[in-house]
């Protein structure tokens, strides 16, 4: 199983901590909300992504399991 980072937009307040923890994979829009680059996120160590999920002050991030492609 692979995993994908999901943002719960109803919870996200645009604190920017995820972008600070994963600066190569998550940017910020003009209002401070995260912008994911899925291609770059795939290259991030799983531990770093899990840390960003755990540190989100609004609990807006989660890892979602997705079936591996065969």
N, C-alpha and C positions, 0 to 999 in steps of 0.2 A: 504494500500500500504506500502511496505517496501522500503528501500533505500539501494543502494550499492555505495561504494566509487569507482570512476573511475579515472584513471590517463591518461592524454593526453600526451603520450610519445613524441609527436612533440614539446611540450612546456616545459616539465620538464628539468630543468638544474641541478638537484641533489643538490639543496641548503640544503636539510635536515631538513627544518623547520617542515614539517609534522611529521617526525620521532621524533623530539624533543617535539612536542605537544602531540603525541600519542605514547609514547615509548613502551607501552605494545603491541601495535597492528601493528606498522610499524617499520620495521628494515631498514638497509641500506646495499646495496651490496658493493663489493670491490671498486666501482667507485663512491659511495655516493648516488646512486639512490635508491628510496624507494622500499621495498619489503613488500607487504601486507600479513598479516595473517588474512584472511577473518573470521576465526572462532573467533579469539580474537577481531576483529573489531566489530563483532556483539554485544559484551558485553560492548562496549564503550558508554557512554552517547551521545545522539544525539547532544547536545549542544557542546560537545568537538569536535566531527567530523565536525560540521558546522564551528567551530572556525578555525580548520585546513584548511578547504576549503577557508575560507575568508582570511586567512593569507598567503596563498601560493604566493610568490613574482612573480612566473611565470604564475599564473592563470592556473596551470596544473591539479588541482583537481576539481572534481565536484561530486555531489550526483546525482545518477540516480535512478529514481523510478522503482521498479520492482513489478510485481503483487504478492500479497501474495499467498502462496500455500494453496490450499483447500483440 
